[in-house]
């Protein structure tokens, strides 16, 4: 049997920890639809700017999010399509009504 490299398990754990927070997961769900500016994310999540900025920064540093300045506003998007797929899978499991899936 092939052993899974410890560094890959560590990377996966770090990635899962990065999204295993209510605010960060909420942001990722919102960003599945389209890029959003900080103000829009604040309104949609109810988070204070300083708190939201810390979480956005952490996800950006981990390569999950990317940002783009447009005039005075900074827009965020999911940078890694694999994380978008992961969030889609979580949405399918926990929020099937958002995916057009009926509960069995």
C-alpha positions in Angstrom: 0.0 0.0 0.0 1.3 3.4 -0.9 1.8 5.8 2.0 0.5 9.4 1.7 3.4 11.8 2.1 3.3 13.6 5.4 3.9 17.0 3.8 0.8 16.6 1.6 -1.3 15.7 4.6 0.1 18.8 6.3 -0.8 21.0 3.3 -4.3 19.6 3.2 -4.8 20.2 6.9 -3.6 23.8 6.6 -5.9 24.4 3.7 -8.9 22.9 5.5 -8.1 25.0 8.6 -8.0 28.1 6.4 -11.6 27.6 5.5 -12.9 26.0 8.7 -14.1 29.3 10.1 -17.7 30.6 9.8 -16.7 34.0 8.4 -14.1 32.6 5.9 -16.5 29.9 4.7 -19.3 32.5 4.3 -17.0 34.7 2.3 -16.0 31.8 0.0 -19.6 30.9 -0.5 -20.4 34.5 -1.5 -17.4 34.6 -3.9 -18.5 31.5 -5.7 -21.0 33.7 -7.6 -18.8 36.7 -8.5 -15.9 38.9 -7.2 -17.0 41.2 -4.4 -15.6 44.3 -2.8 -14.9 44.6 0.9 -18.0 46.7 1.5 -20.3 44.2 -0.2 -18.7 41.4 1.9 -19.2 43.4 5.1 -22.8 44.0 4.3 -23.4 40.3 3.3 -21.7 38.8 6.3 -22.3 41.5 9.0 -18.6 41.4 9.9 -16.7 44.5 11.0 -14.1 45.8 8.5 -11.1 45.0 10.7 -12.3 41.4 11.4 -13.1 40.8 7.7 -9.8 42.3 6.5 -7.8 39.9 8.8 -9.7 36.9 7.4 -9.3 38.1 3.8 -5.6 38.7 4.3 -5.1 35.2 5.7 -6.9 33.6 2.8 -5.0 35.8 0.3 -1.6 34.8 1.9 -2.5 31.1 1.6 -3.4 31.6 -2.1 -7.1 30.9 -1.7 -8.1 34.4 -2.6 -6.8 37.0 -5.0 -7.6 40.7 -4.9 -7.7 43.5 -7.4 -7.9 47.2 -6.8 -10.5 49.0 -8.9 -10.5 52.7 -8.2 -10.9 53.1 -4.4 -12.3 49.6 -3.9 -10.6 46.2 -3.5 -12.4 43.3 -5.0 -11.8 39.7 -4.0 -12.2 36.5 -5.9 -11.4 32.8 -5.4 -7.9 32.4 -6.8 -7.7 28.7 -6.6 -10.3 26.9 -8.6 -9.8 23.8 -6.5 -11.0 25.7 -3.5 -14.1 26.8 -5.5 -14.8 23.1 -6.2 -14.4 22.3 -2.5 -16.8 25.0 -1.5 -19.2 23.8 -4.1 -19.1 20.3 -2.6 -19.7 21.7 0.9 -22.6 23.8 -0.4 -24.0 20.7 -2.1 -23.8 18.7 1.2 -25.0 21.5 3.6 -27.0 23.8 1.5 -28.5 21.8 -1.3 -31.3 24.3 -1.8 -28.7 26.8 -3.0 -27.7 24.3 -5.7 -31.2 23.5 -6.9 -30.9 20.0 -5.2 -33.9 18.7 -3.4 -33.4 16.9 -0.1 -34.1 13.2 -0.3 
